């Protein structure tokens, strides 16, 4: 990661980053030292399931734990944030970014990227994701003035510092 840069065209973009340590470290490694920390980019809050593996959750809470938590945008981990709430948070972030008509880059987490993909495509999140989202690459969105997102490119490689 230390030898990588954001995709071409985003060298001078406004940068945003989740407050969580791993995202902040990634932003730093990408040379985004002035990234604005934005709480809305924090990963999906998993409540009582935070930090547990799927197997640990099923062992502790029963084989139907995920079924009881709901599906699609109504999924809510025990004591956590619903997917609907997560989508609203990401949508608000995109609206605010779109209000300033300049390129931006965000360093975030899997749940945030899946939410952005959902908002851009209308995927219902109840079925398997229709496209593979490579978390080691960039998802580039086009935003209308109201924050409505469309996918420009998916899985865009980061650039090498040595190239």
Chimera marker file (.cmm) of the C-alpha trace (Angstrom):
<marker_set name="trace">
<marker id="1" x="0.000" y="0.000" z="0.000" r="1" g="1" b="0" radius="0.5"/>
<marker id="2" x="2.839" y="2.434" z="0.782" r="1" g="1" b="0" radius="0.5"/>
<marker id="3" x="3.853" y="2.303" z="-2.875" r="1" g="1" b="0" radius="0.5"/>
<marker id="4" x="0.398" y="3.272" z="-4.171" r="1" g="1" b="0" radius="0.5"/>
<marker id="5" x="-1.394" y="6.455" z="-5.173" r="1" g="1" b="0" radius="0.5"/>
<marker id="6" x="-5.079" y="7.202" z="-5.847" r="1" g="1" b="0" radius="0.5"/>
<marker id="7" x="-6.316" y="6.686" z="-9.436" r="1" g="1" b="0" radius="0.5"/>
<marker id="8" x="-5.145" y="9.198" z="-12.036" r="1" g="1" b="0" radius="0.5"/>
<marker id="9" x="-7.162" y="12.412" z="-11.954" r="1" g="1" b="0" radius="0.5"/>
<marker id="10" x="-7.619" y="12.401" z="-8.195" r="1" g="1" b="0" radius="0.5"/>
<marker id="11" x="-4.208" y="13.823" z="-7.250" r="1" g="1" b="0" radius="0.5"/>
<marker id="12" x="-5.673" y="17.167" z="-6.159" r="1" g="1" b="0" radius="0.5"/>
<marker id="13" x="-9.145" y="15.979" z="-5.144" r="1" g="1" b="0" radius="0.5"/>
<marker id="14" x="-10.654" y="16.825" z="-1.778" r="1" g="1" b="0" radius="0.5"/>
<marker id="15" x="-10.071" y="13.827" z="0.446" r="1" g="1" b="0" radius="0.5"/>
<marker id="16" x="-12.330" y="12.385" z="3.129" r="1" g="1" b="0" radius="0.5"/>
<marker id="17" x="-11.601" y="9.524" z="5.498" r="1" g="1" b="0" radius="0.5"/>
<marker id="18" x="-13.366" y="7.450" z="8.115" r="1" g="1" b="0" radius="0.5"/>
<marker id="19" x="-12.267" y="8.199" z="11.691" r="1" g="1" b="0" radius="0.5"/>
<marker id="20" x="-11.356" y="4.546" z="12.212" r="1" g="1" b="0" radius="0.5"/>
<marker id="21" x="-7.644" y="3.840" z="12.457" r="1" g="1" b="0" radius="0.5"/>
<marker id="22" x="-7.268" y="1.455" z="9.542" r="1" g="1" b="0" radius="0.5"/>
<marker id="23" x="-8.887" y="3.897" z="7.096" r="1" g="1" b="0" radius="0.5"/>
<marker id="24" x="-6.827" y="6.811" z="8.406" r="1" g="1" b="0" radius="0.5"/>
<marker id="25" x="-3.648" y="4.747" z="8.004" r="1" g="1" b="0" radius="0.5"/>
<marker id="26" x="-4.644" y="3.812" z="4.443" r="1" g="1" b="0" radius="0.5"/>
<marker id="27" x="-5.287" y="7.478" z="3.600" r="1" g="1" b="0" radius="0.5"/>
<marker id="28" x="-1.870" y="8.380" z="4.981" r="1" g="1" b="0" radius="0.5"/>
<marker id="29" x="-0.201" y="5.613" z="2.960" r="1" g="1" b="0" radius="0.5"/>
<marker id="30" x="-1.945" y="6.919" z="-0.173" r="1" g="1" b="0" radius="0.5"/>
<marker id="31" x="-0.487" y="10.362" z="0.501" r="1" g="1" b="0" radius="0.5"/>
<marker id="32" x="-3.841" y="11.852" z="1.518" r="1" g="1" b="0" radius="0.5"/>
<marker id="33" x="-2.400" y="13.583" z="4.569" r="1" g="1" b="0" radius="0.5"/>
<marker id="34" x="-4.968" y="16.412" z="4.595" r="1" g="1" b="0" radius="0.5"/>
<marker id="35" x="-8.006" y="14.118" z="4.430" r="1" g="1" b="0" radius="0.5"/>
<marker id="36" x="-11.056" y="15.430" z="6.259" r="1" g="1" b="0" radius="0.5"/>
<marker id="37" x="-12.257" y="12.995" z="8.912" r="1" g="1" b="0" radius="0.5"/>
<marker id="38" x="-15.986" y="12.366" z="8.449" r="1" g="1" b="0" radius="0.5"/>
<marker id="39" x="-17.944" y="10.258" z="10.961" r="1" g="1" b="0" radius="0.5"/>
<marker id="40" x="-20.430" y="9.263" z="8.254" r="1" g="1" b="0" radius="0.5"/>
<marker id="41" x="-17.711" y="7.112" z="6.678" r="1" g="1" b="0" radius="0.5"/>
<marker id="42" x="-17.448" y="4.920" z="9.787" r="1" g="1" b="0" radius="0.5"/>
<marker id="43" x="-18.127" y="1.241" z="9.106" r="1" g="1" b="0" radius="0.5"/>
<marker id="44" x="-21.577" y="-0.265" z="9.696" r="1" g="1" b="0" radius="0.5"/>
<marker id="45" x="-22.144" y="-0.425" z="13.481" r="1" g="1" b="0" radius="0.5"/>
<marker id="46" x="-22.582" y="-4.103" z="14.373" r="1" g="1" b="0" radius="0.5"/>
<marker id="47" x="-23.708" y="-3.603" z="17.982" r="1" g="1" b="0" radius="0.5"/>
<marker id="48" x="-23.315" y="-6.724" z="20.131" r="1" g="1" b="0" radius="0.5"/>
<marker id="49" x="-21.795" y="-8.494" z="17.137" r="1" g="1" b="0" radius="0.5"/>
<marker id="50" x="-18.918" y="-6.010" z="16.761" r="1" g="1" b="0" radius="0.5"/>
<marker id="51" x="-15.612" y="-7.833" z="16.364" r="1" g="1" b="0" radius="0.5"/>
<marker id="52" x="-17.166" y="-11.308" z="16.220" r="1" g="1" b="0" radius="0.5"/>
<marker id="53" x="-16.892" y="-13.738" z="13.337" r="1" g="1" b="0" radius="0.5"/>
<marker id="54" x="-20.015" y="-15.167" z="11.724" r="1" g="1" b="0" radius="0.5"/>
<marker id="55" x="-19.309" y="-18.491" z="13.448" r="1" g="1" b="0" radius="0.5"/>
<marker id="56" x="-18.980" y="-16.815" z="16.861" r="1" g="1" b="0" radius="0.5"/>
<marker id="57" x="-22.288" y="-14.991" z="16.359" r="1" g="1" b="0" radius="0.5"/>
<marker id="58" x="-24.093" y="-18.200" z="15.356" r="1" g="1" b="0" radius="0.5"/>
<marker id="59" x="-22.607" y="-20.109" z="18.296" r="1" g="1" b="0" radius="0.5"/>
<marker id="60" x="-23.524" y="-17.423" z="20.812" r="1" g="1" b="0" radius="0.5"/>
<marker id="61" x="-26.877" y="-16.232" z="19.418" r="1" g="1" b="0" radius="0.5"/>
<marker id="62" x="-28.179" y="-19.311" z="17.597" r="1" g="1" b="0" radius="0.5"/>
<marker id="63" x="-28.273" y="-20.541" z="14.022" r="1" g="1" b="0" radius="0.5"/>
<marker id="64" x="-31.137" y="-18.160" z="13.221" r="1" g="1" b="0" radius="0.5"/>
<marker id="65" x="-29.351" y="-15.004" z="14.472" r="1" g="1" b="0" radius="0.5"/>
<marker id="66" x="-28.960" y="-13.501" z="11.006" r="1" g="1" b="0" radius="0.5"/>
<marker id="67" x="-32.504" y="-14.425" z="9.996" r="1" g="1" b="0" radius="0.5"/>
<marker id="68" x="-33.864" y="-12.714" z="13.117" r="1" g="1" b="0" radius="0.5"/>
<marker id="69" x="-31.775" y="-9.620" z="12.262" r="1" g="1" b="0" radius="0.5"/>
<marker id="70" x="-33.747" y="-9.138" z="9.017" r="1" g="1" b="0" radius="0.5"/>
<marker id="71" x="-32.633" y="-8.877" z="5.419" r="1" g="1" b="0" radius="0.5"/>
<marker id="72" x="-31.806" y="-6.319" z="2.775" r="1" g="1" b="0" radius="0.5"/>
<marker id="73" x="-31.982" y="-2.749" z="3.995" r="1" g="1" b="0" radius="0.5"/>
<marker id="74" x="-33.939" y="-3.847" z="7.090" r="1" g="1" b="0" radius="0.5"/>
<marker id="75" x="-31.026" y="-5.934" z="8.409" r="1" g="1" b="0" radius="0.5"/>
<marker id="76" x="-30.084" y="-4.742" z="11.928" r="1" g="1" b="0" radius="0.5"/>
<marker id="77" x="-27.364" y="-6.483" z="13.940" r="1" g="1" b="0" radius="0.5"/>
<marker id="78" x="-28.315" y="-6.977" z="17.584" r="1" g="1" b="0" radius="0.5"/>
<marker id="79" x="-27.905" y="-3.571" z="19.230" r="1" g="1" b="0" radius="0.5"/>
<marker id="80" x="-26.446" y="-2.063" z="16.057" r="1" g="1" b="0" radius="0.5"/>
<marker id="81" x="-27.298" y="0.117" z="13.115" r="1" g="1" b="0" radius="0.5"/>
<marker id="82" x="-29.764" y="-0.982" z="10.459" r="1" g="1" b="0" radius="0.5"/>
<marker id="83" x="-28.663" y="-1.108" z="6.846" r="1" g="1" b="0" radius="0.5"/>
<marker id="84" x="-31.405" y="1.463" z="6.131" r="1" g="1" b="0" radius="0.5"/>
<marker id="85" x="-29.728" y="3.849" z="8.619" r="1" g="1" b="0" radius="0.5"/>
<marker id="86" x="-26.324" y="3.159" z="7.063" r="1" g="1" b="0" radius="0.5"/>
<marker id="87" x="-27.676" y="3.949" z="3.591" r="1" g="1" b="0" radius="0.5"/>
<marker id="88" x="-29.169" y="7.215" z="4.889" r="1" g="1" b="0" radius="0.5"/>
<marker id="89" x="-25.808" y="8.165" z="6.417" r="1" g="1" b="0" radius="0.5"/>
<marker id="90" x="-23.904" y="7.452" z="3.187" r="1" g="1" b="0" radius="0.5"/>
<marker id="91" x="-26.563" y="9.241" z="1.126" r="1" g="1" b="0" radius="0.5"/>
<marker id="92" x="-26.213" y="12.341" z="3.317" r="1" g="1" b="0" radius="0.5"/>
<marker id="93" x="-22.428" y="12.230" z="2.850" r="1" g="1" b="0" radius="0.5"/>
<marker id="94" x="-22.815" y="11.991" z="-0.946" r="1" g="1" b="0" radius="0.5"/>
<marker id="95" x="-25.264" y="14.937" z="-0.984" r="1" g="1" b="0" radius="0.5"/>
<marker id="96" x="-22.795" y="17.070" z="0.963" r="1" g="1" b="0" radius="0.5"/>
<marker id="97" x="-19.873" y="16.078" z="-1.286" r="1" g="1" b="0" radius="0.5"/>
<marker id="98" x="-21.963" y="16.834" z="-4.382" r="1" g="1" b="0" radius="0.5"/>
<marker id="99" x="-22.804" y="20.318" z="-3.108" r="1" g="1" b="0" radius="0.5"/>
<marker id="100" x="-19.220" y="21.360" z="-3.888" r="1" g="1" b="0" radius="0.5"/>
<marker id="101" x="-18.689" y="20.615" z="-7.556" r="1" g="1" b="0" radius="0.5"/>
<marker id="102" x="-15.144" y="19.280" z="-7.378" r="1" g="1" b="0" radius="0.5"/>
<marker id="103" x="-13.538" y="15.868" z="-7.467" r="1" g="1" b="0" radius="0.5"/>
<marker id="104" x="-13.383" y="14.077" z="-4.140" r="1" g="1" b="0" radius="0.5"/>
<marker id="105" x="-11.948" y="10.855" z="-2.830" r="1" g="1" b="0" radius="0.5"/>
<marker id="106" x="-13.048" y="8.935" z="0.247" r="1" g="1" b="0" radius="0.5"/>
<marker id="107" x="-11.190" y="6.233" z="2.126" r="1" g="1" b="0" radius="0.5"/>
<marker id="108" x="-13.750" y="4.090" z="3.867" r="1" g="1" b="0" radius="0.5"/>
<marker id="109" x="-14.811" y="0.532" z="4.634" r="1" g="1" b="0" radius="0.5"/>
<marker id="110" x="-16.576" y="-2.377" z="2.949" r="1" g="1" b="0" radius="0.5"/>
<marker id="111" x="-20.018" y="-1.452" z="4.281" r="1" g="1" b="0" radius="0.5"/>
<marker id="112" x="-19.657" y="2.127" z="3.061" r="1" g="1" b="0" radius="0.5"/>
<marker id="113" x="-18.559" y="0.995" z="-0.413" r="1" g="1" b="0" radius="0.5"/>
<marker id="114" x="-21.416" y="-1.519" z="-0.628" r="1" g="1" b="0" radius="0.5"/>
<marker id="115" x="-23.810" y="1.240" z="0.446" r="1" g="1" b="0" radius="0.5"/>
<marker id="116" x="-22.468" y="3.619" z="-2.215" r="1" g="1" b="0" radius="0.5"/>
<marker id="117" x="-22.834" y="0.838" z="-4.794" r="1" g="1" b="0" radius="0.5"/>
<marker id="118" x="-26.419" y="0.253" z="-3.611" r="1" g="1" b="0" radius="0.5"/>
<marker id="119" x="-27.300" y="3.934" z="-3.855" r="1" g="1" b="0" radius="0.5"/>
<marker id="120" x="-25.784" y="4.127" z="-7.351" r="1" g="1" b="0" radius="0.5"/>
<marker id="121" x="-27.434" y="0.990" z="-8.742" r="1" g="1" b="0" radius="0.5"/>
<marker id="122" x="-30.610" y="0.365" z="-6.767" r="1" g="1" b="0" radius="0.5"/>
<marker id="123" x="-29.402" y="-3.090" z="-5.651" r="1" g="1" b="0" radius="0.5"/>
<marker id="124" x="-31.768" y="-4.297" z="-2.907" r="1" g="1" b="0" radius="0.5"/>
<marker id="125" x="-29.050" y="-5.915" z="-0.748" r="1" g="1" b="0" radius="0.5"/>
<marker id="126" x="-31.327" y="-8.931" z="-0.161" r="1" g="1" b="0" radius="0.5"/>
<marker id="127" x="-29.781" y="-10.895" z="-3.017" r="1" g="1" b="0" radius="0.5"/>
<marker id="128" x="-26.126" y="-11.593" z="-3.769" r="1" g="1" b="0" radius="0.5"/>
<marker id="129" x="-24.279" y="-8.516" z="-4.978" r="1" g="1" b="0" radius="0.5"/>
<marker id="130" x="-24.625" y="-8.424" z="-8.779" r="1" g="1" b="0" radius="0.5"/>
<marker id="131" x="-21.062" y="-7.203" z="-9.360" r="1" g="1" b="0" radius="0.5"/>
<marker id="132" x="-17.812" y="-8.017" z="-7.601" r="1" g="1" b="0" radius="0.5"/>
<marker id="133" x="-16.541" y="-5.022" z="-5.665" r="1" g="1" b="0" radius="0.5"/>
<marker id="134" x="-12.758" y="-5.310" z="-5.220" r="1" g="1" b="0" radius="0.5"/>
<marker id="135" x="-11.945" y="-3.584" z="-1.932" r="1" g="1" b="0" radius="0.5"/>
<marker id="136" x="-8.311" y="-3.081" z="-2.931" r="1" g="1" b="0" radius="0.5"/>
<marker id="137" x="-9.362" y="-0.869" z="-5.847" r="1" g="1" b="0" radius="0.5"/>
<marker id="138" x="-11.391" y="2.293" z="-6.349" r="1" g="1" b="0" radius="0.5"/>
<marker id="139" x="-15.101" y="2.706" z="-6.967" r="1" g="1" b="0" radius="0.5"/>
<marker id="140" x="-15.613" y="5.924" z="-8.945" r="1" g="1" b="0" radius="0.5"/>
<marker id="141" x="-19.022" y="7.570" z="-8.777" r="1" g="1" b="0" radius="0.5"/>
<marker id="142" x="-20.552" y="10.440" z="-10.687" r="1" g="1" b="0" radius="0.5"/>
<marker id="143" x="-22.726" y="12.610" z="-8.439" r="1" g="1" b="0" radius="0.5"/>
<marker id="144" x="-25.576" y="14.826" z="-9.572" r="1" g="1" b="0" radius="0.5"/>
<marker id="145" x="-25.973" y="18.145" z="-7.743" r="1" g="1" b="0" radius="0.5"/>
<marker id="146" x="-28.485" y="16.521" z="-5.355" r="1" g="1" b="0" radius="0.5"/>
<marker id="147" x="-26.083" y="13.676" z="-4.480" r="1" g="1" b="0" radius="0.5"/>
<marker id="148" x="-27.710" y="11.056" z="-6.696" r="1" g="1" b="0" radius="0.5"/>
<marker id="149" x="-24.929" y="8.610" z="-7.539" r="1" g="1" b="0" radius="0.5"/>
<marker id="150" x="-24.124" y="6.682" z="-10.702" r="1" g="1" b="0" radius="0.5"/>
<marker id="151" x="-21.198" y="4.355" z="-11.211" r="1" g="1" b="0" radius="0.5"/>
<marker id="152" x="-18.545" y="5.727" z="-13.525" r="1" g="1" b="0" radius="0.5"/>
<marker id="153" x="-16.027" y="2.899" z="-13.068" r="1" g="1" b="0" radius="0.5"/>
<marker id="154" x="-15.565" y="-0.037" z="-10.722" r="1" g="1" b="0" radius="0.5"/>
<marker id="155" x="-12.438" y="-1.773" z="-9.492" r="1" g="1" b="0" radius="0.5"/>
<marker id="156" x="-10.089" y="0.917" z="-10.796" r="1" g="1" b="0" radius="0.5"/>
<marker id="157" x="-6.493" y="0.025" z="-9.881" r="1" g="1" b="0" radius="0.5"/>
<marker id="158" x="-4.523" y="2.340" z="-7.658" r="1" g="1" b="0" radius="0.5"/>
<marker id="159" x="-1.377" y="3.748" z="-9.279" r="1" g="1" b="0" radius="0.5"/>
<marker id="160" x="2.166" y="2.763" z="-8.403" r="1" g="1" b="0" radius="0.5"/>
<marker id="161" x="4.406" y="5.459" z="-6.930" r="1" g="1" b="0" radius="0.5"/>
<marker id="162" x="7.275" y="4.112" z="-9.038" r="1" g="1" b="0" radius="0.5"/>
<marker id="163" x="5.486" y="4.089" z="-12.405" r="1" g="1" b="0" radius="0.5"/>
<link id1="1" id2="2" r="1" g="1" b="0" radius="0.2"/>
<link id1="2" id2="3" r="1" g="1" b="0" radius="0.2"/>
<link id1="3" id2="4" r="1" g="1" b="0" radius="0.2"/>
<link id1="4" id2="5" r="1" g="1" b="0" radius="0.2"/>
<link id1="5" id2="6" r="1" g="1" b="0" radius="0.2"/>
<link id1="6" id2="7" r="1" g="1" b="0" radius="0.2"/>
<link id1="7" id2="8" r="1" g="1" b="0" radius="0.2"/>
<link id1="8" id2="9" r="1" g="1" b="0" radius="0.2"/>
<link id1="9" id2="10" r="1" g="1" b="0" radius="0.2"/>
<link id1="10" id2="11" r="1" g="1" b="0" radius="0.2"/>
<link id1="11" id2="12" r="1" g="1" b="0" radius="0.2"/>
<link id1="12" id2="13" r="1" g="1" b="0" radius="0.2"/>
<link id1="13" id2="14" r="1" g="1" b="0" radius="0.2"/>
<link id1="14" id2="15" r="1" g="1" b="0" radius="0.2"/>
<link id1="15" id2="16" r="1" g="1" b="0" radius="0.2"/>
<link id1="16" id2="17" r="1" g="1" b="0" radius="0.2"/>
<link id1="17" id2="18" r="1" g="1" b="0" radius="0.2"/>
<link id1="18" id2="19" r="1" g="1" b="0" radius="0.2"/>
<link id1="19" id2="20" r="1" g="1" b="0" radius="0.2"/>
<link id1="20" id2="21" r="1" g="1" b="0" radius="0.2"/>
<link id1="21" id2="22" r="1" g="1" b="0" radius="0.2"/>
<link id1="22" id2="23" r="1" g="1" b="0" radius="0.2"/>
<link id1="23" id2="24" r="1" g="1" b="0" radius="0.2"/>
<link id1="24" id2="25" r="1" g="1" b="0" radius="0.2"/>
<link id1="25" id2="26" r="1" g="1" b="0" radius="0.2"/>
<link id1="26" id2="27" r="1" g="1" b="0" radius="0.2"/>
<link id1="27" id2="28" r="1" g="1" b="0" radius="0.2"/>
<link id1="28" id2="29" r="1" g="1" b="0" radius="0.2"/>
<link id1="29" id2="30" r="1" g="1" b="0" radius="0.2"/>
<link id1="30" id2="31" r="1" g="1" b="0" radius="0.2"/>
<link id1="31" id2="32" r="1" g="1" b="0" radius="0.2"/>
<link id1="32" id2="33" r="1" g="1" b="0" radius="0.2"/>
<link id1="33" id2="34" r="1" g="1" b="0" radius="0.2"/>
<link id1="34" id2="35" r="1" g="1" b="0" radius="0.2"/>
<link id1="35" id2="36" r="1" g="1" b="0" radius="0.2"/>
<link id1="36" id2="37" r="1" g="1" b="0" radius="0.2"/>
<link id1="37" id2="38" r="1" g="1" b="0" radius="0.2"/>
<link id1="38" id2="39" r="1" g="1" b="0" radius="0.2"/>
<link id1="39" id2="40" r="1" g="1" b="0" radius="0.2"/>
<link id1="40" id2="41" r="1" g="1" b="0" radius="0.2"/>
<link id1="41" id2="42" r="1" g="1" b="0" radius="0.2"/>
<link id1="42" id2="43" r="1" g="1" b="0" radius="0.2"/>
<link id1="43" id2="44" r="1" g="1" b="0" radius="0.2"/>
<link id1="44" id2="45" r="1" g="1" b="0" radius="0.2"/>
<link id1="45" id2="46" r="1" g="1" b="0" radius="0.2"/>
<link id1="46" id2="47" r="1" g="1" b="0" radius="0.2"/>
<link id1="47" id2="48" r="1" g="1" b="0" radius="0.2"/>
<link id1="48" id2="49" r="1" g="1" b="0" radius="0.2"/>
<link id1="49" id2="50" r="1" g="1" b="0" radius="0.2"/>
<link id1="50" id2="51" r="1" g="1" b="0" radius="0.2"/>
<link id1="51" id2="52" r="1" g="1" b="0" radius="0.2"/>
<link id1="52" id2="53" r="1" g="1" b="0" radius="0.2"/>
<link id1="53" id2="54" r="1" g="1" b="0" radius="0.2"/>
<link id1="54" id2="55" r="1" g="1" b="0" radius="0.2"/>
<link id1="55" id2="56" r="1" g="1" b="0" radius="0.2"/>
<link id1="56" id2="57" r="1" g="1" b="0" radius="0.2"/>
<link id1="57" id2="58" r="1" g="1" b="0" radius="0.2"/>
<link id1="58" id2="59" r="1" g="1" b="0" radius="0.2"/>
<link id1="59" id2="60" r="1" g="1" b="0" radius="0.2"/>
<link id1="60" id2="61" r="1" g="1" b="0" radius="0.2"/>
<link id1="61" id2="62" r="1" g="1" b="0" radius="0.2"/>
<link id1="62" id2="63" r="1" g="1" b="0" radius="0.2"/>
<link id1="63" id2="64" r="1" g="1" b="0" radius="0.2"/>
<link id1="64" id2="65" r="1" g="1" b="0" radius="0.2"/>
<link id1="65" id2="66" r="1" g="1" b="0" radius="0.2"/>
<link id1="66" id2="67" r="1" g="1" b="0" radius="0.2"/>
<link id1="67" id2="68" r="1" g="1" b="0" radius="0.2"/>
<link id1="68" id2="69" r="1" g="1" b="0" radius="0.2"/>
<link id1="69" id2="70" r="1" g="1" b="0" radius="0.2"/>
<link id1="70" id2="71" r="1" g="1" b="0" radius="0.2"/>
<link id1="71" id2="72" r="1" g="1" b="0" radius="0.2"/>
<link id1="72" id2="73" r="1" g="1" b="0" radius="0.2"/>
<link id1="73" id2="74" r="1" g="1" b="0" radius="0.2"/>
<link id1="74" id2="75" r="1" g="1" b="0" radius="0.2"/>
<link id1="75" id2="76" r="1" g="1" b="0" radius="0.2"/>
<link id1="76" id2="77" r="1" g="1" b="0" radius="0.2"/>
<link id1="77" id2="78" r="1" g="1" b="0" radius="0.2"/>
<link id1="78" id2="79" r="1" g="1" b="0" radius="0.2"/>
<link id1="79" id2="80" r="1" g="1" b="0" radius="0.2"/>
<link id1="80" id2="81" r="1" g="1" b="0" radius="0.2"/>
<link id1="81" id2="82" r="1" g="1" b="0" radius="0.2"/>
<link id1="82" id2="83" r="1" g="1" b="0" radius="0.2"/>
<link id1="83" id2="84" r="1" g="1" b="0" radius="0.2"/>
<link id1="84" id2="85" r="1" g="1" b="0" radius="0.2"/>
<link id1="85" id2="86" r="1" g="1" b="0" radius="0.2"/>
<link id1="86" id2="87" r="1" g="1" b="0" radius="0.2"/>
<link id1="87" id2="88" r="1" g="1" b="0" radius="0.2"/>
<link id1="88" id2="89" r="1" g="1" b="0" radius="0.2"/>
<link id1="89" id2="90" r="1" g="1" b="0" radius="0.2"/>
<link id1="90" id2="91" r="1" g="1" b="0" radius="0.2"/>
<link id1="91" id2="92" r="1" g="1" b="0" radius="0.2"/>
<link id1="92" id2="93" r="1" g="1" b="0" radius="0.2"/>
<link id1="93" id2="94" r="1" g="1" b="0" radius="0.2"/>
<link id1="94" id2="95" r="1" g="1" b="0" radius="0.2"/>
<link id1="95" id2="96" r="1" g="1" b="0" radius="0.2"/>
<link id1="96" id2="97" r="1" g="1" b="0" radius="0.2"/>
<link id1="97" id2="98" r="1" g="1" b="0" radius="0.2"/>
<link id1="98" id2="99" r="1" g="1" b="0" radius="0.2"/>
<link id1="99" id2="100" r="1" g="1" b="0" radius="0.2"/>
<link id1="100" id2="101" r="1" g="1" b="0" radius="0.2"/>
<link id1="101" id2="102" r="1" g="1" b="0" radius="0.2"/>
<link id1="102" id2="103" r="1" g="1" b="0" radius="0.2"/>
<link id1="103" id2="104" r="1" g="1" b="0" radius="0.2"/>
<link id1="104" id2="105" r="1" g="1" b="0" radius="0.2"/>
<link id1="105" id2="106" r="1" g="1" b="0" radius="0.2"/>
<link id1="106" id2="107" r="1" g="1" b="0" radius="0.2"/>
<link id1="107" id2="108" r="1" g="1" b="0" radius="0.2"/>
<link id1="108" id2="109" r="1" g="1" b="0" radius="0.2"/>
<link id1="109" id2="110" r="1" g="1" b="0" radius="0.2"/>
<link id1="110" id2="111" r="1" g="1" b="0" radius="0.2"/>
<link id1="111" id2="112" r="1" g="1" b="0" radius="0.2"/>
<link id1="112" id2="113" r="1" g="1" b="0" radius="0.2"/>
<link id1="113" id2="114" r="1" g="1" b="0" radius="0.2"/>
<link id1="114" id2="115" r="1" g="1" b="0" radius="0.2"/>
<link id1="115" id2="116" r="1" g="1" b="0" radius="0.2"/>
<link id1="116" id2="117" r="1" g="1" b="0" radius="0.2"/>
<link id1="117" id2="118" r="1" g="1" b="0" radius="0.2"/>
<link id1="118" id2="119" r="1" g="1" b="0" radius="0.2"/>
<link id1="119" id2="120" r="1" g="1" b="0" radius="0.2"/>
<link id1="120" id2="121" r="1" g="1" b="0" radius="0.2"/>
<link id1="121" id2="122" r="1" g="1" b="0" radius="0.2"/>
<link id1="122" id2="123" r="1" g="1" b="0" radius="0.2"/>
<link id1="123" id2="124" r="1" g="1" b="0" radius="0.2"/>
<link id1="124" id2="125" r="1" g="1" b="0" radius="0.2"/>
<link id1="125" id2="126" r="1" g="1" b="0" radius="0.2"/>
<link id1="126" id2="127" r="1" g="1" b="0" radius="0.2"/>
<link id1="127" id2="128" r="1" g="1" b="0" radius="0.2"/>
<link id1="128" id2="129" r="1" g="1" b="0" radius="0.2"/>
<link id1="129" id2="130" r="1" g="1" b="0" radius="0.2"/>
<link id1="130" id2="131" r="1" g="1" b="0" radius="0.2"/>
<link id1="131" id2="132" r="1" g="1" b="0" radius="0.2"/>
<link id1="132" id2="133" r="1" g="1" b="0" radius="0.2"/>
<link id1="133" id2="134" r="1" g="1" b="0" radius="0.2"/>
<link id1="134" id2="135" r="1" g="1" b="0" radius="0.2"/>
<link id1="135" id2="136" r="1" g="1" b="0" radius="0.2"/>
<link id1="136" id2="137" r="1" g="1" b="0" radius="0.2"/>
<link id1="137" id2="138" r="1" g="1" b="0" radius="0.2"/>
<link id1="138" id2="139" r="1" g="1" b="0" radius="0.2"/>
<link id1="139" id2="140" r="1" g="1" b="0" radius="0.2"/>
<link id1="140" id2="141" r="1" g="1" b="0" radius="0.2"/>
<link id1="141" id2="142" r="1" g="1" b="0" radius="0.2"/>
<link id1="142" id2="143" r="1" g="1" b="0" radius="0.2"/>
<link id1="143" id2="144" r="1" g="1" b="0" radius="0.2"/>
<link id1="144" id2="145" r="1" g="1" b="0" radius="0.2"/>
<link id1="145" id2="146" r="1" g="1" b="0" radius="0.2"/>
<link id1="146" id2="147" r="1" g="1" b="0" radius="0.2"/>
<link id1="147" id2="148" r="1" g="1" b="0" radius="0.2"/>
<link id1="148" id2="149" r="1" g="1" b="0" radius="0.2"/>
<link id1="149" id2="150" r="1" g="1" b="0" radius="0.2"/>
<link id1="150" id2="151" r="1" g="1" b="0" radius="0.2"/>
<link id1="151" id2="152" r="1" g="1" b="0" radius="0.2"/>
<link id1="152" id2="153" r="1" g="1" b="0" radius="0.2"/>
<link id1="153" id2="154" r="1" g="1" b="0" radius="0.2"/>
<link id1="154" id2="155" r="1" g="1" b="0" radius="0.2"/>
<link id1="155" id2="156" r="1" g="1" b="0" radius="0.2"/>
<link id1="156" id2="157" r="1" g="1" b="0" radius="0.2"/>
<link id1="157" id2="158" r="1" g="1" b="0" radius="0.2"/>
<link id1="158" id2="159" r="1" g="1" b="0" radius="0.2"/>
<link id1="159" id2="160" r="1" g="1" b="0" radius="0.2"/>
<link id1="160" id2="161" r="1" g="1" b="0" radius="0.2"/>
<link id1="161" id2="162" r="1" g="1" b="0" radius="0.2"/>
<link id1="162" id2="163" r="1" g="1" b="0" radius="0.2"/>
</marker_set>
